[in-house]
Amino acid sequence: MGVRELAALALSSGEKPRLLDVRRYDEREQATIGESEHIPLDELLERLDELEPEAEYVVYCHHGIRSLSGAAILEAAGFPNPKSLRGGIDAWSSVVDPSVPRY
């Protein structure tokens, strides 16, 4: 999913996907997208029970590489149609919300 598509969903009146940040703790301290949930990728398998199993998730990281792995983990665990945010938080900051710090 692209950042413009996610931004449009955030403004829509319909059901919104939940955001899952799979970056490290130190990255999370530098910048975040809204009220996203946070589980670092290396902890995701052990912490799947903390997520809502029926919810649709958009997974993000810094540039969109780790989020692909995170979305694959969710899909393998039976979560409905998880998506990875192309370009990650860096693209979000560049294209949608320049108030989000780039690092």
C-alpha positions as MATLAB code, in Angstrom:
seq = 'MGVRELAALALSSGEKPRLLDVRRYDEREQATIGESEHIPLDELLERLDELEPEAEYVVYCHHGIRSLSGAAILEAAGFPNPKSLRGGIDAWSSVVDPSVPRY';
ca = [
       0.000    0.000    0.000;
       1.278    3.457   -0.854;
       1.408    6.389    1.532;
      -1.163    8.408   -0.422;
      -3.607    5.487   -0.286;
      -3.098    5.173    3.476;
      -3.582    8.923    3.939;
      -6.862    8.752    1.984;
      -8.052    5.851    4.160;
      -7.211    7.837    7.290;
      -9.491   10.639    6.083;
     -12.335    8.353    5.018;
     -15.365    7.677    7.157;
     -15.123    3.919    6.693;
     -13.278    1.242    8.604;
      -9.641    2.201    8.993;
      -6.786   -0.289    9.066;
      -4.654   -0.484   12.176;
      -1.035    0.603   11.864;
       1.710   -1.674   13.141;
       5.223   -0.269   13.493;
       7.866   -3.043   13.351;
      10.916   -0.790   13.789;
      13.330   -0.986   16.712;
      12.598    0.877   19.954;
      15.248    3.533   19.246;
      13.696    4.241   15.839;
      10.241    4.536   17.381;
      11.565    7.216   19.759;
      12.642    9.336   16.777;
       9.386    9.335   14.809;
       6.029    7.611   14.538;
       2.868    7.693   12.430;
      -0.149    8.658   14.506;
      -1.489    6.174   17.019;
       0.218    3.113   15.627;
       0.858   -0.031   17.601;
       4.492   -1.021   18.090;
       6.039   -4.478   18.092;
       9.614   -4.722   16.785;
       9.965   -7.261   13.984;
      12.254   -9.515   16.019;
       9.524   -9.801   18.698;
       6.514  -10.121   16.403;
       6.146  -13.919   16.374;
       6.195  -14.090   20.173;
       3.762  -11.182   20.573;
       1.082  -11.929   17.964;
      -1.425  -12.488   20.762;
      -1.254   -8.747   21.542;
      -2.836   -7.937   18.174;
      -6.495   -7.996   17.199;
      -6.846  -11.156   15.043;
      -9.792   -9.868   12.992;
      -8.310   -6.428   12.303;
      -6.713   -5.381    9.041;
      -3.170   -4.133    9.558;
      -0.848   -1.915    7.581;
       2.687   -2.697    8.705;
       5.413   -0.073    8.453;
       9.107    0.354    9.127;
      11.718    2.895    8.023;
      11.793    2.238    4.265;
       9.375   -0.655    3.683;
      11.693   -3.683    3.787;
      11.099   -5.042    7.303;
       7.401   -4.308    6.963;
       7.204   -6.832    4.112;
       8.448   -9.488    6.540;
       6.042   -8.276    9.206;
       3.077   -8.451    6.833;
       4.141  -11.968    5.765;
       4.236  -13.059    9.426;
       0.728  -11.689    9.974;
      -0.544  -13.375    6.820;
       0.952  -16.737    7.833;
      -0.723  -16.355   11.243;
      -4.127  -15.887    9.582;
      -4.596  -12.126    9.876;
      -6.896  -10.811    7.114;
      -5.052   -9.202    4.211;
      -2.133   -7.461    5.967;
      -0.330   -4.842    3.899;
       3.145   -3.327    3.934;
       3.537    0.444    3.639;
       5.724    1.106    0.576;
       8.540    3.471    1.424;
       7.810    3.265    5.148;
       7.779    6.186    7.532;
      10.383    7.929    5.382;
       7.934    8.117    2.450;
       5.128    9.141    4.828;
       7.234   12.056    6.037;
       8.291   13.055    2.509;
       4.895   12.809    0.830;
       2.130   13.069    3.441;
       3.268   14.605    6.722;
       6.513   16.610    6.796;
       6.052   17.180   10.541;
       7.153   13.564   11.060;
      10.946   13.722   11.502;
      13.115   12.010    8.909;
      16.167   10.141   10.081;
];
